Amino acid sequence: MDDTAKYVIHADITADGVVERSDVVGAVFGQTEGLLGDDLDLRDLQQSSKLGRIDVSVDSQNGQSFGTVTIASSLDKVETSILAAALETISRVGPCRASVSVSKIEDVRAAKRRKVVDRAKELLADSFDEDVMSSREIMEEVRQSVRVEDIAEYEGLPAGPRVEDSDAIVVVEGRSDVLNLLRYGVKNAVAVEGTNVPDAVADLTQGRTVTAFLDGDRGGDLIRKELSQVGDIDYVAFAPGGKSVEDLERHEVMSALRSKRPFEKSMVGEDDERSDDGDATPNGADASVDSDASEPGTAATDGSARPAPAPDGDAGPEEPASADAEPVSPGAEPDPDATDASNAESTREGDDADAPTDAEPAPATLEGHVEDVVDAETGTARLLGESYETLGEVAAENAFEAVRDADETPYAVVLDGTLEQRLLDVAAQRGVGQLVAADLGEFVKQPAGVRIRTADQF
């Protein structure tokens, strides 16, 4: 019935005495029987599934009973309104005088419409967010697919198609690195596939101009060391810190290859260049060059007169790098121990000057509590007295038990979360005057004695 219901009738009932749920249900059927004719008889409508079950919630205090009645209906507006009006004719519940007042008739389809609209917005945002490709993007996509398909093998190792006949080669770590370089026109790369350099790569480095292009991590450092023992490497280049060769963009690949260093210099001072976690940070890994460079084949950035042949001539014309760059003097760097000591002293003096002297007073207004609980995103629920003093504070998911078991009935509850029906019901039963929440859920019934607001209203 809940799936086909179009409307829900909400009614409040008051009885001068103690009554139970069965008394209320009996009064609804008994005092409306024959009132509206055979077509609108409650029992017949329930049997034909045009009317849902009668839900009753009743509570007794000080010799009186208060409760709510909800009835789901799949009838039209007119028939549902007539049934709702018929409920107000009930004058007795069990042996007690009673009165029934219809608070509202809820359109269930309105909530479904809101869900439909929200879901439609999500689908519109997620499903139609692809931009139309420009002519240049289409051509670049086709070029990249051709380059990727050109990957070949050299002695069982992933390699570019120009490795065997090129005078210069680039040694990388894995297949993904070769693929990434192919995307940017570097067709003379070969992968060692691990830290154990194969004999085929070691033999290939003899008589060629070889550049090792490695990740700036421990794996790249191990490959560099083994290449120095089994191969003849001329230059070494490293990916920028925190990245792998396979993740680099075109300008990063070209910049790294342009800033390659002679292999002998990359092996100097390696013990002093290790980071605290034991990973090596070889010289030249963070060298900066012109980001608009389009090809890797340039001279070394340390001013060496030794020529640096390009890894492959197929990627475009060479652009020479400046040879006027002056090396940074190691003596020009500040003393790290003196700097750390100065910073530590300044930090201690700043901490003493800014130390708080008095704790902030508790908020004296409901708005202040809303700022402390909801705006600060504490994920808690705060119970307040009539003077807005704090009676207690619990996690938001435990708000129901806190209100139910509170020794002193709270005057207000501030909740950093969604206000659900069960918390609203227990607050009404305990006599809570106000509920303030971050947002509101869907309510089947809403007691008239509790004022409900959201934090946005403050």
C-alpha positions in Angstrom: 0.0 0.0 0.0 2.8 2.4 0.8 4.1 2.1 -2.8 0.7 3.1 -4.3 -0.4 5.7 -1.7 -1.0 9.1 -3.1 -2.0 10.9 0.1 -1.5 10.5 3.9 -4.0 11.9 6.4 -2.5 13.2 9.6 -4.8 13.7 12.6 -4.3 14.6 16.3 -6.5 12.9 19.0 -7.1 14.0 22.6 -9.0 11.9 25.1 -10.1 12.7 28.7 -8.8 9.5 30.2 -6.3 6.8 29.6 -6.9 5.0 26.3 -4.8 2.6 24.2 -4.2 2.1 20.5 -6.8 -0.5 20.1 -9.4 1.8 21.6 -8.6 4.5 19.0 -8.7 2.0 16.1 -12.0 0.7 17.2 -13.4 4.2 17.5 -12.3 5.1 14.0 -14.0 2.0 12.4 -17.1 2.0 14.7 -18.0 5.7 14.6 -17.5 6.1 10.8 -19.3 2.9 9.8 -22.3 3.7 7.6 -21.6 7.4 7.8 -20.4 7.8 4.2 -22.2 5.0 2.5 -21.0 1.7 1.1 -18.5 3.3 -1.4 -16.5 4.9 1.3 -16.7 2.3 4.1 -13.3 2.0 5.7 -13.3 -1.8 5.9 -14.2 -2.2 2.3 -11.6 0.3 1.2 -8.9 -1.5 3.2 -9.9 -4.9 1.7 -9.6 -3.4 -1.8 -6.2 -1.9 -1.0 -7.5 1.7 -1.6 -6.8 2.6 2.0 -3.8 1.7 4.1 -3.5 0.5 7.7 -4.4 2.9 10.4 -1.3 3.9 12.3 -1.9 5.1 15.9 0.6 6.5 18.4 -0.8 7.4 21.8 0.7 8.5 25.1 -1.0 9.2 28.5 0.0 11.9 30.9 -1.8 13.3 34.0 -5.0 11.4 33.3 -5.3 12.4 29.6 -4.2 10.7 26.4 -2.6 12.4 23.4 -1.8 10.8 20.1 -1.7 10.9 16.4 -3.5 9.0 13.6 -2.1 8.5 10.1 -3.9 6.8 7.3 -2.5 6.3 3.8 -4.9 6.7 0.9 -4.8 5.9 -2.8 -8.2 7.6 -3.4 -8.5 10.9 -5.2 -8.4 14.3 -3.5 -12.1 14.6 -3.0 -12.6 11.2 -1.5 -9.5 11.5 0.7 -10.8 14.9 2.0 -14.2 13.4 2.9 -12.6 10.5 4.8 -10.4 13.0 6.7 -13.4 15.1 7.6 -15.2 12.0 8.8 -12.5 11.4 11.4 -13.4 14.6 13.1 -16.8 13.3 13.9 -15.4 10.9 16.5 -16.4 12.1 19.9 -15.5 9.1 22.2 -12.7 6.7 22.4 -13.5 3.7 24.6 -15.2 5.1 27.7 -13.7 8.6 27.4 -14.7 11.7 25.7 -12.4 12.5 22.8 -11.8 15.0 20.0 -10.0 14.5 16.7 -8.5 17.2 14.6 -7.0 16.7 11.1 -3.7 18.6 11.0 -2.9 18.1 7.3 -3.3 15.9 4.2 0.2 15.2 2.8 0.7 14.6 -0.9 3.1 11.6 -1.0 3.9 12.3 -4.7 5.4 15.7 -3.8 8.2 13.9 -2.0 8.7 11.6 -5.0 8.7 14.6 -7.3 11.5 16.1 -5.2 13.5 12.9 -5.5 12.9 12.8 -9.3 14.1 16.4 -9.7 17.2 15.8 -7.5 18.1 12.7 -9.4 17.5 14.4 -12.8 19.9 17.1 -11.8 22.6 14.5 -10.9 22.1 12.7 -14.2 22.2 16.0 -16.1 25.4 17.0 -14.4 27.1 13.5 -14.7 25.9 12.2 -18.1 26.3 15.2 -20.3 29.6 16.7 -19.1 31.7 15.6 -22.1 32.9 18.5 -24.2 33.0 18.3 -28.0 36.5 17.6 -29.2 38.1 20.2 -31.4 39.8 19.4 -34.7 43.2 19.7 -33.0 42.3 17.4 -30.2 41.0 14.8 -32.7 44.2 14.9 -34.7 46.3 14.6 -31.5 44.2 11.6 -30.4 44.9 9.9 -33.7 48.6 10.7 -33.6 48.9 9.3 -30.1 47.1 6.0 -31.0 49.5 5.5 -33.9 52.5 6.1 -31.6 51.3 3.7 -29.0 50.7 1.0 -31.6 54.4 1.4 -32.6 55.7 -0.2 -29.5 58.0 -3.1 -30.3 60.4 -5.6 -28.6 64.1 -5.7 -28.3 65.4 -9.1 -27.1 62.1 -9.7 -25.4 62.1 -6.2 -23.7 59.5 -3.4 -24.4 61.1 -0.9 -26.7 60.4 1.8 -29.3 60.7 1.0 -33.0 64.0 2.9 -33.5 66.0 1.3 -30.7 68.0 -1.1 -33.0 69.1 1.5 -35.6 69.4 4.7 -33.5 72.7 6.1 -32.5 71.2 7.4 -29.2 68.8 5.4 -26.9 66.9 6.2 -23.7 66.9 3.5 -21.0 63.7 3.5 -18.8 62.3 1.3 -16.0 59.2 -0.3 -17.4 56.8 -0.8 -20.3 54.5 2.1 -19.2 57.5 4.5 -19.4 58.1 3.4 -23.0 54.5 3.9 -23.9 54.4 7.4 -22.4 57.6 8.4 -24.3 56.1 7.1 -27.5 53.1 9.4 -27.0 55.5 12.4 -27.2 57.5 11.2 -30.2 60.5 9.5 -28.4 60.8 6.2 -30.3 64.2 5.1 -29.2 63.4 4.0 -25.6 64.0 0.6 -24.1 62.8 -0.8 -20.7 64.9 -2.8 -18.3 61.8 -4.2 -16.6 63.0 -4.2 -13.0 66.1 -3.4 -11.0 68.1 -6.3 -12.5 69.5 -4.8 -15.8 69.3 -7.5 -18.5 72.4 -8.4 -20.5 70.7 -7.3 -23.7 70.4 -3.7 -22.4 74.0 -3.8 -21.1 75.3 -4.9 -24.5 73.1 -2.3 -26.2 74.7 0.6 -24.3 78.1 -0.2 -25.8 78.9 2.2 -28.7 75.7 4.2 -28.3 74.9 7.6 -26.7 72.8 6.4 -23.8 70.6 8.4 -21.5 69.1 6.7 -18.4 65.6 8.3 -17.7 64.6 7.1 -14.3 62.1 7.7 -11.5 63.4 9.8 -8.6 62.9 7.0 -6.0 64.9 4.1 -4.5 64.1 1.8 -7.5 65.5 4.4 -9.9 68.6 4.8 -7.8 69.3 1.0 -7.7 69.0 0.8 -11.5 71.4 3.8 -11.9 74.0 2.0 -9.7 73.7 -1.3 -11.6 73.9 0.5 -15.0 77.2 2.1 -13.8 78.6 -1.4 -13.2 77.3 -3.4 -16.2 76.7 -0.7 -18.9 78.2 2.4 -20.5 75.9 5.3 -19.7 76.6 8.8 -20.9 73.7 10.8 -19.2 71.1 10.4 -16.5 67.8 12.2 -16.1 65.2 11.9 -13.4 61.4 12.5 -13.3 60.3 15.5 -11.1 60.0 14.7 -7.4 56.9 12.6 -6.5 56.2 11.5 -10.1 57.1 8.5 -12.3 58.1 8.7 -15.9 54.9 7.1 -17.0 52.8 9.9 -15.3 54.6 12.9 -16.9 53.1 15.3 -19.4 54.9 16.3 -22.6 56.5 19.4 -21.2 57.7 17.5 -18.1 59.3 14.8 -20.2 61.1 17.3 -22.4 62.2 19.4 -19.5 63.6 16.4 -17.6 65.5 15.2 -20.7 66.9 18.7 -21.4 68.2 18.9 -17.8 70.0 15.5 -17.9 73.5 15.4 -16.3 76.6 13.5 -17.3 76.4 10.1 -15.7 79.7 10.4 -13.8 78.5 13.6 -12.0 75.2 11.9 -10.9 77.2 9.3 -8.9 79.2 12.0 -6.9 78.0 12.8 -3.4 75.2 10.3 -3.3 75.6 9.6 0.4 74.9 13.3 1.2 71.9 13.4 -1.1 69.8 10.8 0.6 66.5 11.8 2.2 65.6 11.0 5.8 63.6 7.9 4.7 66.6 6.4 3.0 65.5 7.1 -0.6 68.2 8.6 -2.9 67.7 12.1 -4.4 70.3 12.2 -7.2 71.8 15.4 -8.5 69.9 17.0 -11.3 66.5 15.5 -10.3 65.0 19.0 -9.6 66.9 20.9 -12.3 64.7 23.6 -14.0 64.8 24.4 -17.7 62.6 26.2 -20.2 59.2 24.5 -20.0 58.5 25.3 -23.7 61.3 23.0 -24.9 60.0 20.5 -27.5 62.8 18.0 -27.8 65.1 16.2 -25.3 68.4 16.4 -27.3 70.4 19.3 -25.8 73.6 20.1 -24.0 73.9 19.4 -20.3 72.9 22.3 -18.0 76.0 22.4 -16.0 77.9 24.2 -18.7 79.9 21.2 -19.9 81.2 21.6 -23.5 80.5 17.9 -24.2 77.8 17.6 -26.9 74.5 15.8 -26.0 73.0 14.1 -29.0 69.2 13.9 -29.1 67.6 10.6 -28.0 65.9 10.5 -31.5 65.7 12.9 -34.4 62.1 12.0 -35.2 60.5 14.2 -32.6 61.3 17.6 -34.3 64.2 20.2 -34.5 66.7 20.6 -31.8 66.6 23.7 -29.6 69.9 24.4 -27.9 70.0 25.2 -24.2 71.8 28.1 -22.8 75.4 27.5 -21.7 75.7 30.6 -19.7 74.1 29.2 -16.5 76.3 29.5 -13.5 76.5 26.7 -11.0 75.2 27.5 -7.5 77.9 27.6 -5.0 77.4 25.2 -2.1 78.8 27.8 0.3 76.0 30.2 -0.5 73.4 28.1 1.2 72.4 29.1 4.8 73.5 27.0 7.8 70.4 24.7 8.4 71.3 24.2 12.1 71.4 27.9 12.8 68.2 28.5 10.8 66.4 25.7 12.7 67.5 27.0 16.1 66.4 30.5 15.2 63.0 29.3 14.0 62.5 27.2 17.2 63.3 30.1 19.4 60.9 32.4 17.5 58.2 29.7 17.8 58.6 29.4 21.6 58.4 33.2 22.0 55.3 33.4 19.8 53.6 30.6 21.7 54.2 32.4 25.0 52.9 35.7 23.7 49.7 34.2 22.2 48.8 31.8 25.1 45.1 32.2 26.0 44.4 33.5 29.5 40.7 32.7 30.0 38.4 30.1 28.6 35.6 31.3 26.4 32.2 31.6 28.2 29.4 29.2 27.2 26.8 30.6 24.8 23.8 32.3 26.5 21.6 32.2 23.4 20.2 29.5 21.2 21.9 31.1 18.2 25.2 30.8 20.1 24.7 27.1 20.7 23.8 26.6 17.0 27.1 28.2 16.0 29.1 26.0 18.5 27.4 22.8 17.5 26.2 23.0 13.9 28.3 25.7 12.3 31.5 24.2 13.9 30.5 20.7 12.4 31.0 18.9 15.7 28.8 15.9 14.9 27.2 16.2 18.3 23.8 16.9 19.8 23.5 19.4 22.7 20.6 19.4 25.3 19.7 22.8 26.7 17.6 24.0 29.6 15.1 26.9 29.7 17.9 29.4 30.2 19.9 27.8 27.4 22.3 26.3 29.8 23.9 23.0 28.6 22.3 19.9 30.2 24.4 17.5 28.2 26.2 16.8 24.9 26.4 13.5 23.1 27.3 12.2 19.6 24.6 13.0 17.0 23.7 9.3 16.5 22.9 9.0 20.3 20.6 11.9 20.4 17.5 9.7 20.6 18.7 7.8 23.7 19.9 11.1 25.3 16.5 12.8 25.0 14.6 9.6 26.0 16.7 8.9 29.1 17.3 12.5 30.2 16.5 13.1 33.9 15.6 16.7 33.3 13.4 17.3 30.2 15.4 19.5 27.8 13.8 22.8 26.7 15.7 22.7 23.3 18.0 20.3 21.4 20.6 21.4 18.9 21.7 18.7 16.5 24.6 18.6 14.0 22.9 16.1 11.7 19.6 15.2 10.1 16.5 15.4 12.2 14.6 12.0 11.8 11.1 11.0 12.7 12.1 8.9 15.7 13.9 11.8 17.4 11.0 14.1 16.7 8.6 11.6 18.2 10.5 11.1 21.5 11.0 14.9 21.7 7.3 15.4 21.5 6.6 12.8 24.1 9.1 14.3 26.5 7.8 17.8 26.0 10.9 19.3 24.3 10.0 22.8 23.1 12.4 23.4 20.2 14.6 21.3 17.8 17.3 22.8 15.7 19.1 20.6 13.2 21.6 21.0 10.4 18.9 19.7 8.0 15.5 17.9 8.1 14.5 14.5 6.9 11.2 13.3 5.6 8.4 13.3 8.2 5.3 11.1 8.1 3.9 13.1 11.1 4.9 16.3 12.7 3.7 17.1 16.3 2.3 20.6 16.7 3.9 21.0 20.2 7.5 21.0 19.0 9.0 24.0 17.1 11.3 22.7 14.3 14.0 24.9 12.7 17.2 24.4 10.7 20.5 26.1 11.4 20.2 28.1 8.2 17.3 30.0 9.7 19.6 31.6 12.3 
